[in-house]
């Protein structure tokens, strides 16, 4: 019986930890306001094409 209780509590704790991790990832990606970094990263594939055209 003690093992069942332990596993139930561990499952509950892991659910809470997973939710906090998920909320942290959302906060980091959406609320952290790094539009300039996201815009720069979005243009990286196009920058590679420009350098290949100049060297080719």
N, CA, C, O and CB atoms as a CASP TS submission, in Angstrom:
PFRMAT TS
TARGET T0000
AUTHOR 0000-0000-0000
METHOD Language model
MODEL 1
PARENT N/A
ATOM      1  N   UNK     1       0.810  -1.191   0.000  1.00  0.00           N
ATOM      2  CA  UNK     1       0.000   0.000   0.000  1.00  0.00           C
ATOM      3  C   UNK     1       0.859   1.262   0.000  1.00  0.00           C
ATOM      4  O   UNK     1       0.478   2.254  -0.622  1.00  0.00           O
ATOM      5  CB  UNK     1      -0.925  -0.006   1.192  1.00  0.00           C
ATOM      6  N   UNK     2       1.991   1.253   0.670  1.00  0.00           N
ATOM      7  CA  UNK     2       2.864   2.423   0.752  1.00  0.00           C
ATOM      8  C   UNK     2       3.469   2.746  -0.607  1.00  0.00           C
ATOM      9  O   UNK     2       3.661   3.912  -0.952  1.00  0.00           O
ATOM     10  CB  UNK     2       3.974   2.193   1.783  1.00  0.00           C
ATOM     11  N   UNK     3       3.766   1.707  -1.371  1.00  0.00           N
ATOM     12  CA  UNK     3       4.340   1.935  -2.692  1.00  0.00           C
ATOM     13  C   UNK     3       3.335   2.621  -3.613  1.00  0.00           C
ATOM     14  O   UNK     3       3.709   3.500  -4.391  1.00  0.00           O
ATOM     15  CB  UNK     3       4.804   0.612  -3.308  1.00  0.00           C
ATOM     16  N   UNK     4       2.077   2.235  -3.535  1.00  0.00           N
ATOM     17  CA  UNK     4       1.048   2.873  -4.350  1.00  0.00           C
ATOM     18  C   UNK     4       0.914   4.353  -4.008  1.00  0.00           C
ATOM     19  O   UNK     4       0.785   5.190  -4.902  1.00  0.00           O
ATOM     20  CB  UNK     4      -0.295   2.166  -4.159  1.00  0.00           C
ATOM     21  N   UNK     5       0.944   4.672  -2.735  1.00  0.00           N
ATOM     22  CA  UNK     5       0.855   6.062  -2.291  1.00  0.00           C
ATOM     23  C   UNK     5       2.066   6.857  -2.771  1.00  0.00           C
ATOM     24  O   UNK     5       1.932   7.996  -3.219  1.00  0.00           O
ATOM     25  CB  UNK     5       0.745   6.134  -0.758  1.00  0.00           C
ATOM     26  N   UNK     6       3.229   6.258  -2.675  1.00  0.00           N
ATOM     27  CA  UNK     6       4.452   6.920  -3.122  1.00  0.00           C
ATOM     28  C   UNK     6       4.399   7.201  -4.620  1.00  0.00           C
ATOM     29  O   UNK     6       4.759   8.295  -5.055  1.00  0.00           O
ATOM     30  CB  UNK     6       5.681   6.061  -2.786  1.00  0.00           C
ATOM     31  N   UNK     7       3.962   6.244  -5.402  1.00  0.00           N
ATOM     32  CA  UNK     7       3.882   6.429  -6.844  1.00  0.00           C
ATOM     33  C   UNK     7       2.835   7.477  -7.221  1.00  0.00           C
ATOM     34  O   UNK     7       3.038   8.241  -8.165  1.00  0.00           O
ATOM     35  CB  UNK     7       3.564   5.106  -7.524  1.00  0.00           C
ATOM     36  N   UNK     8       1.722   7.519  -6.496  1.00  0.00           N
ATOM     37  CA  UNK     8       0.711   8.544  -6.755  1.00  0.00           C
ATOM     38  C   UNK     8       1.256   9.936  -6.468  1.00  0.00           C
ATOM     39  O   UNK     8       1.031  10.866  -7.242  1.00  0.00           O
ATOM     40  CB  UNK     8      -0.540   8.287  -5.913  1.00  0.00           C
ATOM     41  N   UNK     9       1.963  10.080  -5.371  1.00  0.00           N
ATOM     42  CA  UNK     9       2.542  11.385  -5.025  1.00  0.00           C
ATOM     43  C   UNK     9       3.620  11.782  -6.023  1.00  0.00           C
ATOM     44  O   UNK     9       3.705  12.945  -6.417  1.00  0.00           O
ATOM     45  CB  UNK     9       3.128  11.358  -3.602  1.00  0.00           C
ATOM     46  N   UNK    10       4.437  10.830  -6.431  1.00  0.00           N
ATOM     47  CA  UNK    10       5.487  11.118  -7.403  1.00  0.00           C
ATOM     48  C   UNK    10       4.877  11.544  -8.737  1.00  0.00           C
ATOM     49  O   UNK    10       5.403  12.432  -9.408  1.00  0.00           O
ATOM     50  CB  UNK    10       6.397   9.888  -7.597  1.00  0.00           C
ATOM     51  N   UNK    11       3.791  10.925  -9.110  1.00  0.00           N
ATOM     52  CA  UNK    11       3.111  11.307 -10.344  1.00  0.00           C
ATOM     53  C   UNK    11       2.565  12.726 -10.252  1.00  0.00           C
ATOM     54  O   UNK    11       2.655  13.495 -11.209  1.00  0.00           O
ATOM     55  CB  UNK    11       1.978  10.327 -10.653  1.00  0.00           C
ATOM     56  N   UNK    12       2.010  13.064  -9.122  1.00  0.00           N
ATOM     57  CA  UNK    12       1.488  14.412  -8.923  1.00  0.00           C
ATOM     58  C   UNK    12       2.607  15.452  -8.950  1.00  0.00           C
ATOM     59  O   UNK    12       2.458  16.519  -9.544  1.00  0.00           O
ATOM     60  CB  UNK    12       0.727  14.493  -7.600  1.00  0.00           C
ATOM     61  N   UNK    13       3.705  15.139  -8.315  1.00  0.00           N
ATOM     62  CA  UNK    13       4.839  16.058  -8.289  1.00  0.00           C
ATOM     63  C   UNK    13       5.392  16.256  -9.702  1.00  0.00           C
ATOM     64  O   UNK    13       5.703  17.381 -10.095  1.00  0.00           O
ATOM     65  CB  UNK    13       5.944  15.532  -7.344  1.00  0.00           C
ATOM     66  N   UNK    14       5.514  15.179 -10.455  1.00  0.00           N
ATOM     67  CA  UNK    14       6.027  15.296 -11.819  1.00  0.00           C
ATOM     68  C   UNK    14       5.074  16.087 -12.713  1.00  0.00           C
ATOM     69  O   UNK    14       5.527  16.803 -13.606  1.00  0.00           O
ATOM     70  CB  UNK    14       6.266  13.911 -12.412  1.00  0.00           C
ATOM     71  N   UNK    15       3.785  15.974 -12.494  1.00  0.00           N
ATOM     72  CA  UNK    15       2.816  16.761 -13.254  1.00  0.00           C
ATOM     73  C   UNK    15       3.006  18.248 -12.968  1.00  0.00           C
ATOM     74  O   UNK    15       2.988  19.063 -13.891  1.00  0.00           O
ATOM     75  CB  UNK    15       1.374  16.327 -12.914  1.00  0.00           C
ATOM     76  N   UNK    16       3.184  18.603 -11.716  1.00  0.00           N
ATOM     77  CA  UNK    16       3.388  20.002 -11.344  1.00  0.00           C
ATOM     78  C   UNK    16       4.706  20.524 -11.919  1.00  0.00           C
ATOM     79  O   UNK    16       4.753  21.632 -12.453  1.00  0.00           O
ATOM     80  CB  UNK    16       3.374  20.160  -9.810  1.00  0.00           C
ATOM     81  N   UNK    17       5.764  19.737 -11.813  1.00  0.00           N
ATOM     82  CA  UNK    17       7.057  20.147 -12.365  1.00  0.00           C
ATOM     83  C   UNK    17       6.973  20.324 -13.876  1.00  0.00           C
ATOM     84  O   UNK    17       7.542  21.272 -14.418  1.00  0.00           O
ATOM     85  CB  UNK    17       8.142  19.118 -12.016  1.00  0.00           C
ATOM     86  N   UNK    18       6.280  19.435 -14.557  1.00  0.00           N
ATOM     87  CA  UNK    18       6.127  19.546 -16.007  1.00  0.00           C
ATOM     88  C   UNK    18       5.348  20.798 -16.383  1.00  0.00           C
ATOM     89  O   UNK    18       5.700  21.476 -17.349  1.00  0.00           O
ATOM     90  CB  UNK    18       5.428  18.309 -16.566  1.00  0.00           C
ATOM     91  N   UNK    19       4.298  21.113 -15.637  1.00  0.00           N
ATOM     92  CA  UNK    19       3.522  22.309 -15.923  1.00  0.00           C
ATOM     93  C   UNK    19       4.351  23.572 -15.693  1.00  0.00           C
ATOM     94  O   UNK    19       4.287  24.509 -16.489  1.00  0.00           O
ATOM     95  CB  UNK    19       2.262  22.339 -15.061  1.00  0.00           C
ATOM     96  N   UNK    20       5.120  23.603 -14.621  1.00  0.00           N
ATOM     97  CA  UNK    20       5.975  24.768 -14.358  1.00  0.00           C
ATOM     98  C   UNK    20       7.029  24.928 -15.452  1.00  0.00           C
ATOM     99  O   UNK    20       7.327  26.048 -15.869  1.00  0.00           O
ATOM    100  CB  UNK    20       6.657  24.637 -12.981  1.00  0.00           C
ATOM    101  N   UNK    21       7.590  23.819 -15.912  1.00  0.00           N
ATOM    102  CA  UNK    21       8.562  23.869 -17.010  1.00  0.00           C
ATOM    103  C   UNK    21       7.912  24.396 -18.278  1.00  0.00           C
ATOM    104  O   UNK    21       8.490  25.237 -18.966  1.00  0.00           O
ATOM    105  CB  UNK    21       9.166  22.480 -17.266  1.00  0.00           C
ATOM    106  N   UNK    22       6.724  23.914 -18.595  1.00  0.00           N
ATOM    107  CA  UNK    22       5.998  24.375 -19.778  1.00  0.00           C
ATOM    108  C   UNK    22       5.697  25.864 -19.686  1.00  0.00           C
ATOM    109  O   UNK    22       5.879  26.596 -20.659  1.00  0.00           O
ATOM    110  CB  UNK    22       4.698  23.586 -19.952  1.00  0.00           C
ATOM    111  N   UNK    23       5.237  26.316 -18.522  1.00  0.00           N
ATOM    112  CA  UNK    23       4.942  27.740 -18.335  1.00  0.00           C
ATOM    113  C   UNK    23       6.216  28.573 -18.462  1.00  0.00           C
ATOM    114  O   UNK    23       6.181  29.673 -19.013  1.00  0.00           O
ATOM    115  CB  UNK    23       4.281  27.983 -16.961  1.00  0.00           C
ATOM    116  N   UNK    24       7.330  28.064 -17.964  1.00  0.00           N
ATOM    117  CA  UNK    24       8.600  28.771 -18.099  1.00  0.00           C
ATOM    118  C   UNK    24       9.050  28.896 -19.540  1.00  0.00           C
ATOM    119  O   UNK    24       9.567  29.939 -19.940  1.00  0.00           O
ATOM    120  CB  UNK    24       9.663  28.073 -17.303  1.00  0.00           C
ATOM    121  N   UNK    25       8.863  27.856 -20.319  1.00  0.00           N
ATOM    122  CA  UNK    25       9.219  27.912 -21.741  1.00  0.00           C
ATOM    123  C   UNK    25       8.335  28.920 -22.467  1.00  0.00           C
ATOM    124  O   UNK    25       8.818  29.687 -23.300  1.00  0.00           O
ATOM    125  CB  UNK    25       9.087  26.516 -22.394  1.00  0.00           C
ATOM    126  N   UNK    26       7.051  28.919 -22.153  1.00  0.00           N
ATOM    127  CA  UNK    26       6.159  29.915 -22.759  1.00  0.00           C
ATOM    128  C   UNK    26       6.582  31.328 -22.389  1.00  0.00           C
ATOM    129  O   UNK    26       6.634  32.204 -23.252  1.00  0.00           O
ATOM    130  CB  UNK    26       4.709  29.674 -22.323  1.00  0.00           C
ATOM    131  N   UNK    27       6.885  31.558 -21.121  1.00  0.00           N
ATOM    132  CA  UNK    27       7.307  32.880 -20.681  1.00  0.00           C
ATOM    133  C   UNK    27       8.582  33.296 -21.397  1.00  0.00           C
ATOM    134  O   UNK    27       8.690  34.433 -21.855  1.00  0.00           O
ATOM    135  CB  UNK    27       7.515  32.903 -19.165  1.00  0.00           C
ATOM    136  N   UNK    28       9.546  32.392 -21.499  1.00  0.00           N
ATOM    137  CA  UNK    28      10.823  32.709 -22.128  1.00  0.00           C
ATOM    138  C   UNK    28      10.656  33.049 -23.603  1.00  0.00           C
ATOM    139  O   UNK    28      11.320  33.952 -24.111  1.00  0.00           O
ATOM    140  CB  UNK    28      11.785  31.547 -21.972  1.00  0.00           C
ATOM    141  N   UNK    29       9.774  32.331 -24.291  1.00  0.00           N
ATOM    142  CA  UNK    29       9.644  32.538 -25.726  1.00  0.00           C
ATOM    143  C   UNK    29       8.679  33.647 -26.107  1.00  0.00           C
ATOM    144  O   UNK    29       8.877  34.291 -27.138  1.00  0.00           O
ATOM    145  CB  UNK    29       9.210  31.277 -26.368  1.00  0.00           C
ATOM    146  N   UNK    30       7.651  33.895 -25.321  1.00  0.00           N
ATOM    147  CA  UNK    30       6.638  34.867 -25.709  1.00  0.00           C
ATOM    148  C   UNK    30       6.733  36.197 -24.963  1.00  0.00           C
ATOM    149  O   UNK    30       6.501  37.251 -25.556  1.00  0.00           O
ATOM    150  CB  UNK    30       5.289  34.282 -25.494  1.00  0.00           C
ATOM    151  N   UNK    31       7.061  36.165 -23.707  1.00  0.00           N
ATOM    152  CA  UNK    31       7.018  37.364 -22.893  1.00  0.00           C
ATOM    153  C   UNK    31       8.375  38.053 -22.823  1.00  0.00           C
ATOM    154  O   UNK    31       8.460  39.219 -22.439  1.00  0.00           O
ATOM    155  CB  UNK    31       6.537  37.028 -21.502  1.00  0.00           C
ATOM    156  N   UNK    32       9.390  37.370 -23.177  1.00  0.00           N
ATOM    157  CA  UNK    32      10.737  37.885 -22.994  1.00  0.00           C
ATOM    158  C   UNK    32      11.074  39.023 -23.972  1.00  0.00           C
ATOM    159  O   UNK    32      12.140  39.626 -23.848  1.00  0.00           O
ATOM    160  CB  UNK    32      11.736  36.758 -23.154  1.00  0.00           C
ATOM    161  N   UNK    33      10.226  39.324 -24.907  1.00  0.00           N
ATOM    162  CA  UNK    33      10.353  40.453 -25.846  1.00  0.00           C
ATOM    163  C   UNK    33      11.729  40.524 -26.517  1.00  0.00           C
ATOM    164  O   UNK    33      12.518  41.431 -26.251  1.00  0.00           O
ATOM    165  CB  UNK    33      10.085  41.759 -25.117  1.00  0.00           C
ATOM    166  N   UNK    34      11.986  39.592 -27.356  1.00  0.00           N
ATOM    167  CA  UNK    34      13.216  39.613 -28.131  1.00  0.00           C
ATOM    168  C   UNK    34      12.880  39.582 -29.622  1.00  0.00           C
ATOM    169  O   UNK    34      13.383  38.742 -30.368  1.00  0.00           O
ATOM    170  CB  UNK    34      14.129  38.421 -27.747  1.00  0.00           C
ATOM    171  N   UNK    35      12.025  40.507 -30.038  1.00  0.00           N
ATOM    172  CA  UNK    35      11.614  40.530 -31.441  1.00  0.00           C
ATOM    173  C   UNK    35      12.803  40.698 -32.385  1.00  0.00           C
ATOM    174  O   UNK    35      12.837  40.096 -33.458  1.00  0.00           O
ATOM    175  CB  UNK    35      10.613  41.650 -31.671  1.00  0.00           C
ATOM    176  N   UNK    36      13.777  41.515 -31.985  1.00  0.00           N
ATOM    177  CA  UNK    36      14.942  41.736 -32.844  1.00  0.00           C
ATOM    178  C   UNK    36      15.711  40.432 -33.059  1.00  0.00           C
ATOM    179  O   UNK    36      16.142  40.139 -34.174  1.00  0.00           O
ATOM    180  CB  UNK    36      15.868  42.806 -32.233  1.00  0.00           C
ATOM    181  N   UNK    37      15.880  39.652 -31.989  1.00  0.00           N
ATOM    182  CA  UNK    37      16.579  38.376 -32.131  1.00  0.00           C
ATOM    183  C   UNK    37      15.797  37.407 -33.010  1.00  0.00           C
ATOM    184  O   UNK    37      16.379  36.699 -33.831  1.00  0.00           O
ATOM    185  CB  UNK    37      16.827  37.753 -30.760  1.00  0.00           C
ATOM    186  N   UNK    38      14.461  37.376 -32.835  1.00  0.00           N
ATOM    187  CA  UNK    38      13.644  36.488 -33.648  1.00  0.00           C
ATOM    188  C   UNK    38      13.671  36.911 -35.113  1.00  0.00           C
ATOM    189  O   UNK    38      13.716  36.056 -35.997  1.00  0.00           O
ATOM    190  CB  UNK    38      12.206  36.467 -33.130  1.00  0.00           C
ATOM    191  N   UNK    39      13.646  38.216 -35.385  1.00  0.00           N
ATOM    192  CA  UNK    39      13.697  38.700 -36.763  1.00  0.00           C
ATOM    193  C   UNK    39      15.041  38.356 -37.397  1.00  0.00           C
ATOM    194  O   UNK    39      15.098  37.954 -38.559  1.00  0.00           O
ATOM    195  CB  UNK    39      13.455  40.221 -36.813  1.00  0.00           C
ATOM    196  N   UNK    40      16.108  38.511 -36.641  1.00  0.00           N
ATOM    197  CA  UNK    40      17.440  38.175 -37.150  1.00  0.00           C
ATOM    198  C   UNK    40      17.537  36.682 -37.462  1.00  0.00           C
ATOM    199  O   UNK    40      18.078  36.301 -38.500  1.00  0.00           O
ATOM    200  CB  UNK    40      18.526  38.579 -36.130  1.00  0.00           C
ATOM    201  N   UNK    41      17.017  35.834 -36.569  1.00  0.00           N
ATOM    202  CA  UNK    41      17.045  34.391 -36.792  1.00  0.00           C
ATOM    203  C   UNK    41      16.162  33.988 -37.965  1.00  0.00           C
ATOM    204  O   UNK    41      16.478  33.037 -38.680  1.00  0.00           O
ATOM    205  CB  UNK    41      16.603  33.655 -35.536  1.00  0.00           C
ATOM    206  N   UNK    42      15.066  34.699 -38.166  1.00  0.00           N
ATOM    207  CA  UNK    42      14.166  34.377 -39.274  1.00  0.00           C
ATOM    208  C   UNK    42      14.812  34.675 -40.618  1.00  0.00           C
ATOM    209  O   UNK    42      14.465  34.046 -41.618  1.00  0.00           O
ATOM    210  CB  UNK    42      12.861  35.154 -39.140  1.00  0.00           C
ATOM    211  N   UNK    43      15.731  35.608 -40.662  1.00  0.00           N
ATOM    212  CA  UNK    43      16.376  35.977 -41.924  1.00  0.00           C
ATOM    213  C   UNK    43      17.658  35.204 -42.199  1.00  0.00           C
ATOM    214  O   UNK    43      18.275  35.406 -43.245  1.00  0.00           O
ATOM    215  CB  UNK    43      16.678  37.443 -41.925  1.00  0.00           C
ATOM    216  N   UNK    44      18.074  34.333 -41.301  1.00  0.00           N
ATOM    217  CA  UNK    44      19.309  33.577 -41.502  1.00  0.00           C
ATOM    218  C   UNK    44      19.322  32.741 -42.786  1.00  0.00           C
ATOM    219  O   UNK    44      20.342  32.741 -43.475  1.00  0.00           O
ATOM    220  CB  UNK    44      19.537  32.677 -40.325  1.00  0.00           C
ATOM    221  N   UNK    45      18.249  32.029 -43.146  1.00  0.00           N
ATOM    222  CA  UNK    45      18.298  31.262 -44.397  1.00  0.00           C
ATOM    223  C   UNK    45      18.492  32.141 -45.625  1.00  0.00           C
ATOM    224  O   UNK    45      19.151  31.736 -46.583  1.00  0.00           O
ATOM    225  CB  UNK    45      17.032  30.458 -44.554  1.00  0.00           C
ATOM    226  N   UNK    46      17.931  33.318 -45.602  1.00  0.00           N
ATOM    227  CA  UNK    46      18.063  34.218 -46.740  1.00  0.00           C
ATOM    228  C   UNK    46      19.457  34.819 -46.807  1.00  0.00           C
ATOM    229  O   UNK    46      19.952  35.086 -47.902  1.00  0.00           O
ATOM    230  CB  UNK    46      17.021  35.324 -46.666  1.00  0.00           C
ATOM    231  N   UNK    47      20.100  35.039 -45.672  1.00  0.00           N
ATOM    232  CA  UNK    47      21.464  35.536 -45.659  1.00  0.00           C
ATOM    233  C   UNK    47      22.415  34.528 -46.281  1.00  0.00           C
ATOM    234  O   UNK    47      23.354  34.918 -46.974  1.00  0.00           O
ATOM    235  CB  UNK    47      21.897  35.862 -44.240  1.00  0.00           C
ATOM    236  N   UNK    48      22.190  33.228 -46.045  1.00  0.00           N
ATOM    237  CA  UNK    48      23.043  32.206 -46.642  1.00  0.00           C
ATOM    238  C   UNK    48      22.925  32.212 -48.156  1.00  0.00           C
ATOM    239  O   UNK    48      23.927  32.036 -48.849  1.00  0.00           O
ATOM    240  CB  UNK    48      22.686  30.829 -46.095  1.00  0.00           C
ATOM    241  N   UNK    49      21.724  32.410 -48.684  1.00  0.00           N
ATOM    242  CA  UNK    49      21.535  32.446 -50.128  1.00  0.00           C
ATOM    243  C   UNK    49      22.241  33.648 -50.737  1.00  0.00           C
ATOM    244  O   UNK    49      22.793  33.539 -51.832  1.00  0.00           O
ATOM    245  CB  UNK    49      20.049  32.477 -50.472  1.00  0.00           C
ATOM    246  N   UNK    50      22.238  34.776 -50.068  1.00  0.00           N
ATOM    247  CA  UNK    50      22.905  35.967 -50.574  1.00  0.00           C
ATOM    248  C   UNK    50      24.409  35.771 -50.648  1.00  0.00           C
ATOM    249  O   UNK    50      25.027  36.198 -51.623  1.00  0.00           O
ATOM    250  CB  UNK    50      22.579  37.165 -49.701  1.00  0.00           C
ATOM    251  N   UNK    51      25.016  35.145 -49.659  1.00  0.00           N
ATOM    252  CA  UNK    51      26.458  34.935 -49.674  1.00  0.00           C
ATOM    253  C   UNK    51      26.850  33.918 -50.739  1.00  0.00           C
ATOM    254  O   UNK    51      27.916  34.044 -51.342  1.00  0.00           O
ATOM    255  CB  UNK    51      26.944  34.474 -48.301  1.00  0.00           C
ATOM    256  N   UNK    52      26.009  32.909 -50.983  1.00  0.00           N
ATOM    257  CA  UNK    52      26.295  31.931 -52.040  1.00  0.00           C
ATOM    258  C   UNK    52      26.210  32.591 -53.411  1.00  0.00           C
ATOM    259  O   UNK    52      27.015  32.276 -54.288  1.00  0.00           O
ATOM    260  CB  UNK    52      25.315  30.739 -51.961  1.00  0.00           C
ATOM    261  N   UNK    53      25.271  33.486 -53.616  1.00  0.00           N
ATOM    262  CA  UNK    53      25.131  34.177 -54.900  1.00  0.00           C
ATOM    263  C   UNK    53      26.322  35.090 -55.152  1.00  0.00           C
ATOM    264  O   UNK    53      26.748  35.236 -56.298  1.00  0.00           O
ATOM    265  CB  UNK    53      23.827  34.986 -54.939  1.00  0.00           C
ATOM    266  N   UNK    54      26.864  35.703 -54.120  1.00  0.00           N
ATOM    267  CA  UNK    54      28.002  36.606 -54.280  1.00  0.00           C
ATOM    268  C   UNK    54      29.272  35.825 -54.599  1.00  0.00           C
ATOM    269  O   UNK    54      30.106  36.303 -55.368  1.00  0.00           O
ATOM    270  CB  UNK    54      28.202  37.450 -53.012  1.00  0.00           C
ATOM    271  N   UNK    55      29.436  34.641 -54.027  1.00  0.00           N
ATOM    272  CA  UNK    55      30.646  33.851 -54.243  1.00  0.00           C
ATOM    273  C   UNK    55      30.563  32.984 -55.497  1.00  0.00           C
ATOM    274  O   UNK    55      31.579  32.493 -55.990  1.00  0.00           O
ATOM    275  CB  UNK    55      30.909  32.977 -53.037  1.00  0.00           C
ATOM    276  N   UNK    56      29.375  32.805 -55.996  1.00  0.00           N
ATOM    277  CA  UNK    56      29.200  31.878 -57.109  1.00  0.00           C
ATOM    278  C   UNK    56      29.277  32.506 -58.396  1.00  0.00           C
ATOM    279  O   UNK    56      29.146  31.835 -59.420  1.00  0.00           O
ATOM    280  CB  UNK    56      27.956  31.194 -57.022  1.00  0.00           C
TER
END
